[in-house]
Amino acid sequence: MPKKTRRQKALSKERRIKFLLKQTAQQNEIPEEKVVEAAKIDPVTSDVSYFTSDLKRSLAYIAIVITLEIIVYFGTINR
């Protein structure tokens, strides 16, 4: 294959520089990010009612368990 002439070398260098300039210009462009606002969730009254009913049920179970533990504790002391 024949060697490149000075003119061919200069043309290839210019092409390479143009290509690199296009690449850097594309990289420098910062796309604008769209700000998406989160949808505000309104508390539904049914969720609150579920919470309160679950809380009452849990407190009732805890009270029953503590009462049983006290009964078992004092029941084993007398023996």
Steps between C-alpha positions, in 0.01 A plus 500: 500500500643839410589749771283803571597830353527817707167620362325174594649517848380858545148410377478200733620714791232762423231229481613356833497844666149575365379161623649555846352850522154362416541233766603745770219738403248217538647400835490858627129531432326429828147378449251681717351267753128517535399547858220263582306593808397213718129456525377607838318219672211609714448282805185302455275477802475124460878471544479696824211288622695181420795635694295582807316168495829309462656703781209424734514131414877488558470675835227254604722202409794651687284555810375139488854362466632712788206395719565132424870543582414658836254219580756232411773677699294529819358152450847345500624699804259331746611147414 
